């Protein structure tokens, strides 16, 4: 089980910050791709939208999303 303190330590760790920065860049690239090709292939549009949503879910993760020990 993860404690609240563990989660905060993980979220503020330099490695986590670098990973989150890469995820943020991935969102930007996916949005650019989507903006340049939207409407050409509905399946590809849906895949990009889903990937963006998944990335945002990771970035928006909070302690409340996990089972923790207080």
C-alpha positions, 0 to 999 in steps of 0.5 A, spaced: 500 500 500 502 507 498 502 512 503 500 519 502 507 521 503 509 516 498 505 518 493 507 526 494 514 523 494 513 520 487 509 525 484 515 530 486 521 526 484 525 528 478 524 522 474 517 522 475 517 530 473 521 528 467 516 522 465 510 527 466 514 532 461 515 527 456 507 525 457 505 532 456 510 533 450 506 527 447 499 530 448 502 536 444 504 532 438 498 528 438 494 534 438 498 537 432 497 530 428 489 530 430 489 538 428 492 536 421 489 530 419 482 530 423 476 528 419 480 524 414 480 517 418 475 517 423 479 511 426 485 514 427 482 520 430 479 516 435 485 513 436 489 519 437 483 522 442 483 516 446 491 516 447 490 524 449 485 522 454 489 516 457 495 521 457 491 526 461 488 521 466 496 519 468 497 526 469 491 528 473 492 522 477 491 524 485 492 520 491 484 519 491 485 515 485 489 510 489 488 505 495 492 508 500 494 507 507 493 514 511 
